[in-house]
Amino acid sequence: MKSNTISLEHGAGGEVMQALIGEIILKNFRNKSAGSIGLECLDDGSTVKLEGFNTGCELVMTTDSHVITPAFFPNTNIGRLAVAGTVNDLTVMGAKPLALTCAVIVPEGFPLKEFEEIIKTMDETAAEVGVPIITGDTKTVEKTALDSIILNTAGLGITDSPVRDSGLQPGDKILVTGTIGDHGISLMAHREGFDFDTDLASDSAPLWKLIEPLLKLRTPEGEPVITAMKDPTRGGLANALNEMATKSGAGIIIEEDWIPFKPAVSAACEMLGLDPLEVANEGKAVIGVKPGFEEEVLSILRQHPYGRDAAVIGEVTSDKREVILRNRFGGMRYVDVPAGDPIPRVC
């Protein structure tokens, strides 16, 4: 890190944030693990061993703070985003969500009616996956100290077979559960007042019910069909794929024509000079699947409303830890780790 102060890029999910985490946070925390997956793994959560209990299971814990602005946006509000995001962090680690927490920081002057609507939305979203919100905290600050409400949610889950984002093997197929970039583009359009003549809305959604059936799939040898998963939020698909490739020690090649985009997202990104692969998603998962099982996985995903646009987008290779995109003409380009988020404060 070259700067002596915190910038917006330090929380945007790209290279600058990774440097902050590695050079300051990880370096100064001494005890960083309570199970097989600790903080230093930088996965979507960490595990806790149940010492003294012969269950064969581990708890999975995750936490996230949500600073999106505005708090209300197309399709929903920050309450759905917060619950869905935490459920999804547990989900992509193969953990059944057990309970959530909610901490609220709200500025004076925030409308009570809007506050109650956010809380009700959190309840409705949690009810989709049958997970209770069991404890929390509420703080208020001066209106000059905060421009909108902030939510922190933590989640507790359980699994007997954690899924890592580092489990890709050469030959694995790369799937996404739906169209890419919906959330970031819809929020930006709403926030900036752009009119793309479309009803594009945030994809915020809790994915446990979508992903749960996949976790039961096994090869004839009894191995899990799902090899890795990642939640492509900040930094979008580009950041998620690069993390998975780097941690797995493998390469990934994706086919541009196979990636599902809504026309409005493609058009907006082209007009604004944005790379849609770097735009945040809040209701999608990236999944590594053992070769030969991708059609079975797609069939299951497409039976659920949140997975009807699921698609295979590429394959894992034995090349260097790089992500490469091939266009329709056969040309290749590197998909780099974003330096930051092209659309700030979208989650």
C-alpha positions as CSV (number, residue, x, y, z in Angstrom):
1,M,0.0,0.0,0.0
2,K,1.4,3.4,-1.0
3,S,-1.2,5.7,0.6
4,N,-1.0,6.6,4.3
5,T,-4.8,7.0,4.5
6,I,-7.9,4.8,3.8
7,S,-9.6,5.4,0.5
8,L,-12.8,4.0,-1.0
9,E,-10.8,1.5,-2.9
10,H,-9.7,-0.1,0.3
11,G,-13.2,-1.5,0.7
12,A,-14.0,-2.2,-2.9
13,G,-13.0,-5.9,-3.1
14,G,-10.1,-5.6,-5.5
15,E,-6.3,-5.5,-5.3
16,V,-6.2,-2.5,-3.0
17,M,-8.5,-4.1,-0.5
18,Q,-6.5,-7.4,-0.6
19,A,-3.3,-5.5,0.1
20,L,-5.0,-3.8,3.1
21,I,-6.1,-7.2,4.5
22,G,-2.8,-8.8,3.9
23,E,-0.4,-6.1,5.0
24,I,-2.3,-4.8,8.1
25,I,-5.2,-7.0,9.2
26,L,-3.7,-10.5,8.7
27,K,-0.3,-9.4,9.8
28,N,-1.5,-8.0,13.2
29,F,-4.1,-10.7,14.2
30,R,-2.2,-13.5,15.9
31,N,-4.9,-16.1,16.5
32,K,-6.8,-16.4,13.3
33,S,-8.3,-19.9,13.2
34,A,-10.8,-22.0,15.2
35,G,-11.2,-24.8,12.7
36,S,-10.1,-26.2,9.4
37,I,-10.7,-22.9,7.6
38,G,-9.4,-19.7,9.2
39,L,-9.2,-16.0,8.5
40,E,-6.0,-16.4,6.6
41,C,-7.8,-18.5,3.9
42,L,-9.9,-15.4,3.0
43,D,-12.8,-17.6,2.1
44,D,-16.5,-16.4,2.4
45,G,-16.4,-17.5,6.0
46,S,-14.5,-19.6,8.5
47,T,-15.1,-22.8,10.4
48,V,-15.3,-23.6,14.1
49,K,-14.5,-27.2,15.3
50,L,-17.0,-28.5,17.8
51,E,-14.5,-29.6,20.5
52,G,-15.8,-32.4,22.7
53,F,-18.6,-33.3,20.3
54,N,-18.3,-36.4,18.1
55,T,-20.5,-35.0,15.4
56,G,-18.2,-34.9,12.4
57,C,-19.5,-31.4,11.7
58,E,-18.0,-28.0,11.8
59,L,-19.8,-24.7,12.4
60,V,-19.3,-22.0,9.7
61,M,-19.3,-18.3,10.7
62,T,-19.4,-15.3,8.5
63,T,-20.1,-11.6,8.9
64,D,-20.7,-8.6,6.6
65,S,-21.4,-4.9,6.8
66,H,-23.7,-3.3,4.3
67,V,-23.2,0.4,3.4
68,I,-25.3,0.5,0.1
69,T,-26.7,3.9,-0.8
70,P,-29.5,4.6,-1.3
71,A,-31.1,2.2,1.2
72,F,-34.1,1.6,-1.2
73,F,-33.5,0.6,-4.8
74,P,-35.2,-1.3,-7.6
75,N,-36.9,-4.5,-6.4
76,T,-36.0,-4.2,-2.7
77,N,-33.9,-2.5,0.0
78,I,-30.8,-2.9,2.1
79,G,-32.6,-5.3,4.4
80,R,-32.9,-8.0,1.7
81,L,-29.3,-7.4,0.6
82,A,-28.0,-7.9,4.1
83,V,-29.8,-11.1,4.9
84,A,-29.2,-12.6,1.4
85,G,-25.6,-11.7,1.4
86,T,-24.9,-13.4,4.7
87,V,-27.0,-16.5,3.8
88,N,-25.1,-16.8,0.5
89,D,-21.7,-16.6,2.2
90,L,-22.7,-19.6,4.3
91,T,-24.2,-21.3,1.3
92,V,-21.2,-21.2,-0.9
93,M,-19.2,-22.9,1.9
94,G,-21.7,-25.7,1.9
95,A,-23.2,-24.8,5.2
96,K,-26.9,-24.9,6.2
97,P,-27.8,-21.5,7.7
98,L,-28.7,-21.9,11.4
99,A,-29.1,-18.3,12.7
100,L,-28.3,-14.7,11.9
101,T,-27.5,-11.6,13.9
102,C,-28.3,-8.0,12.9
103,A,-26.6,-4.8,14.1
104,V,-28.0,-1.5,12.9
105,I,-26.3,1.9,12.8
106,V,-28.8,4.6,11.9
107,P,-28.5,8.4,11.7
108,E,-30.9,10.7,13.5
109,G,-33.6,11.9,11.2
110,F,-34.0,8.6,9.4
111,P,-37.7,8.0,8.8
112,L,-39.3,5.4,11.2
113,K,-41.5,4.1,8.4
114,E,-38.5,3.3,6.2
115,F,-36.7,1.7,9.2
116,E,-39.7,-0.6,9.8
117,E,-39.9,-1.5,6.1
118,I,-36.2,-2.5,6.2
119,I,-36.7,-4.7,9.2
120,K,-39.8,-6.4,7.7
121,T,-37.9,-7.1,4.5
122,M,-35.1,-8.7,6.6
123,D,-37.7,-10.9,8.2
124,E,-39.3,-11.9,4.9
125,T,-35.9,-12.7,3.3
126,A,-34.8,-14.8,6.3
127,A,-38.1,-16.7,6.1
128,E,-37.3,-17.8,2.6
129,V,-34.7,-20.1,3.9
130,G,-36.2,-20.7,7.3
131,V,-33.4,-19.0,9.3
132,P,-34.1,-17.0,12.4
133,I,-32.5,-13.6,13.3
134,I,-31.7,-14.2,17.0
135,T,-29.7,-11.3,18.4
136,G,-28.5,-7.8,17.4
137,D,-27.6,-4.3,18.4
138,T,-28.9,-0.8,17.5
139,K,-26.9,2.4,17.6
140,T,-27.8,5.9,16.5
141,V,-25.4,8.7,15.5
142,E,-25.7,12.4,14.6
143,K,-27.1,13.0,11.1
144,T,-23.8,14.7,10.1
145,A,-21.9,11.5,11.0
146,L,-23.7,9.1,8.6
147,D,-25.5,9.6,5.3
148,S,-27.7,6.5,5.5
149,I,-28.5,3.4,7.5
150,I,-25.7,0.7,7.9
151,L,-26.5,-2.9,8.6
152,N,-24.1,-5.6,9.9
153,T,-25.2,-9.2,9.7
154,A,-23.4,-12.3,10.9
155,G,-24.4,-15.8,10.1
156,L,-23.9,-19.2,11.7
157,G,-24.2,-22.4,9.7
158,I,-23.2,-26.1,9.9
159,T,-21.7,-28.6,7.5
160,D,-20.0,-32.0,7.6
161,S,-18.2,-31.2,4.3
162,P,-17.1,-27.6,3.9
163,V,-16.8,-26.3,0.3
164,R,-13.7,-24.2,-0.4
165,D,-13.2,-21.6,-3.1
166,S,-9.8,-23.3,-3.6
167,G,-11.0,-26.7,-4.7
168,L,-10.9,-26.4,-8.5
169,Q,-9.2,-29.1,-10.5
170,P,-8.2,-29.1,-14.2
171,G,-11.2,-30.3,-16.3
172,D,-13.8,-28.9,-13.9
173,K,-16.6,-26.9,-15.5
174,I,-17.3,-23.4,-14.3
175,L,-21.0,-22.5,-13.9
176,V,-22.9,-19.4,-12.9
177,T,-26.4,-19.6,-11.4
178,G,-27.8,-16.7,-13.5
179,T,-27.3,-13.4,-15.3
180,I,-24.3,-11.3,-14.3
181,G,-24.2,-7.7,-13.3
182,D,-27.9,-7.1,-12.6
183,H,-27.4,-5.7,-9.1
184,G,-24.6,-3.2,-9.8
185,I,-26.1,-1.8,-13.0
186,S,-29.6,-1.5,-11.7
187,L,-28.4,0.3,-8.6
188,M,-26.2,2.7,-10.5
189,A,-29.0,3.5,-12.9
190,H,-31.4,4.2,-10.1
191,R,-28.8,6.2,-8.1
192,E,-27.6,8.3,-11.0
193,G,-31.0,8.8,-12.6
194,F,-30.1,7.0,-15.9
195,D,-33.0,5.7,-17.9
196,F,-32.2,2.6,-19.9
197,D,-35.9,2.0,-20.8
198,T,-35.9,-1.2,-18.8
199,D,-37.2,-2.7,-15.6
200,L,-33.8,-4.0,-14.6
201,A,-33.7,-4.7,-10.8
202,S,-31.4,-6.0,-8.2
203,D,-30.8,-9.7,-8.1
204,S,-30.5,-9.8,-4.3
205,A,-31.7,-13.3,-3.2
206,P,-30.8,-15.9,-0.6
207,L,-29.5,-19.0,-2.4
208,W,-29.6,-21.8,0.1
209,K,-32.7,-23.5,-1.3
210,L,-31.1,-23.3,-4.8
211,I,-27.7,-24.7,-3.8
212,E,-28.7,-27.3,-1.1
213,P,-29.6,-30.1,-3.6
214,L,-26.2,-29.8,-5.3
215,L,-24.4,-30.5,-2.1
216,K,-25.9,-34.0,-2.0
217,L,-24.6,-35.0,-5.4
218,R,-21.8,-37.6,-5.5
219,T,-19.7,-39.3,-8.1
220,P,-19.8,-43.1,-8.4
221,E,-16.6,-43.0,-6.2
222,G,-18.5,-41.1,-3.5
223,E,-16.8,-37.7,-4.1
224,P,-18.7,-34.5,-4.1
225,V,-19.7,-33.3,-7.5
226,I,-19.3,-29.6,-6.4
227,T,-15.6,-28.8,-6.1
228,A,-15.6,-25.1,-5.3
229,M,-18.0,-22.1,-4.9
230,K,-17.8,-18.4,-4.6
231,D,-20.2,-15.4,-4.1
232,P,-19.3,-12.9,-6.9
233,T,-20.2,-9.7,-5.0
234,R,-17.6,-6.8,-4.9
235,G,-15.3,-7.0,-7.9
236,G,-17.9,-9.2,-9.7
237,L,-17.3,-12.3,-11.6
238,A,-13.7,-11.2,-12.5
239,N,-12.7,-11.0,-8.9
240,A,-14.4,-14.2,-7.9
241,L,-12.8,-16.2,-10.7
242,N,-9.3,-14.8,-10.1
243,E,-9.6,-15.7,-6.4
244,M,-10.7,-19.2,-7.2
245,A,-7.9,-19.7,-9.8
246,T,-5.2,-18.3,-7.6
247,K,-6.1,-20.3,-4.5
248,S,-6.6,-23.5,-6.5
249,G,-3.3,-23.2,-8.4
250,A,-5.0,-23.6,-11.7
251,G,-6.2,-21.5,-14.7
252,I,-9.7,-20.8,-15.9
253,I,-10.8,-20.1,-19.5
254,I,-14.3,-18.6,-20.0
255,E,-16.2,-18.2,-23.2
256,E,-17.6,-14.7,-23.7
257,D,-20.7,-16.0,-25.6
258,W,-21.6,-18.4,-22.8
259,I,-21.8,-15.8,-20.0
260,P,-25.5,-14.9,-19.4
261,F,-26.1,-11.1,-19.5
262,K,-29.4,-9.3,-19.6
263,P,-29.4,-7.0,-22.7
264,A,-29.9,-3.9,-20.5
265,V,-26.7,-4.8,-18.5
266,S,-24.6,-5.3,-21.7
267,A,-26.0,-2.0,-23.2
268,A,-25.4,0.0,-20.1
269,C,-21.8,-1.3,-19.6
270,E,-21.0,-0.6,-23.3
271,M,-22.4,2.9,-23.0
272,L,-20.6,3.7,-19.8
273,G,-17.3,2.0,-20.5
274,L,-17.7,-0.6,-17.7
275,D,-16.6,-4.2,-17.8
276,P,-19.7,-6.2,-16.8
277,L,-17.4,-8.9,-15.4
278,E,-16.4,-6.5,-12.7
279,V,-19.9,-5.4,-11.7
280,A,-21.3,-6.7,-8.3
281,N,-23.9,-9.4,-8.0
282,E,-26.0,-10.1,-4.9
283,G,-28.0,-13.2,-5.9
284,K,-25.6,-15.4,-7.9
285,A,-23.0,-18.1,-7.2
286,V,-20.0,-19.3,-9.2
287,I,-19.7,-23.1,-9.0
288,G,-16.9,-25.5,-9.9
289,V,-18.3,-28.9,-11.1
290,K,-16.5,-32.2,-11.8
291,P,-16.5,-32.9,-15.6
292,G,-19.4,-35.0,-16.8
293,F,-21.8,-33.7,-14.1
294,E,-22.5,-30.2,-15.4
295,E,-25.7,-31.1,-17.2
296,E,-27.1,-32.7,-14.0
297,V,-26.2,-29.6,-12.0
298,L,-27.7,-27.3,-14.6
299,S,-30.9,-29.3,-14.6
300,I,-31.3,-29.0,-10.9
301,L,-30.5,-25.3,-10.9
302,R,-32.9,-24.4,-13.6
303,Q,-35.8,-26.0,-11.7
304,H,-35.6,-23.1,-9.1
305,P,-36.6,-19.5,-9.9
306,Y,-33.2,-18.2,-8.9
307,G,-31.4,-20.6,-11.2
308,R,-33.4,-20.6,-14.4
309,D,-30.7,-18.7,-16.3
310,A,-27.8,-20.9,-15.0
311,A,-25.1,-21.6,-17.5
312,V,-21.7,-23.3,-18.0
313,I,-19.3,-20.5,-18.8
314,G,-15.9,-22.2,-19.0
315,E,-13.5,-24.7,-17.8
316,V,-10.5,-25.1,-15.4
317,T,-7.1,-25.7,-17.0
318,S,-3.7,-26.7,-15.8
319,D,-2.2,-23.4,-16.9
320,K,-0.8,-20.7,-14.6
321,R,-3.1,-19.1,-12.1
322,E,-4.8,-16.9,-14.6
323,V,-8.3,-16.2,-15.9
324,I,-8.6,-15.9,-19.7
325,L,-11.7,-14.9,-21.7
326,R,-12.2,-16.1,-25.3
327,N,-14.4,-14.0,-27.5
328,R,-16.6,-15.3,-30.3
329,F,-13.8,-14.7,-32.9
330,G,-11.3,-16.9,-30.9
331,G,-9.4,-13.9,-29.5
332,M,-8.1,-14.1,-26.0
333,R,-7.7,-11.5,-23.2
334,Y,-6.7,-11.7,-19.6
335,V,-9.5,-11.1,-17.0
336,D,-7.6,-9.2,-14.4
337,V,-8.3,-8.7,-10.7
338,P,-10.2,-5.3,-10.5
339,A,-8.2,-2.6,-8.7
340,G,-11.5,-1.5,-7.1
341,D,-15.3,-1.6,-7.6
342,P,-16.3,0.5,-10.7
343,I,-19.6,1.3,-8.9
344,P,-19.0,2.2,-5.2
345,R,-21.3,1.5,-2.3
346,V,-23.5,-1.1,-4.1
347,C,-23.4,-3.6,-1.1
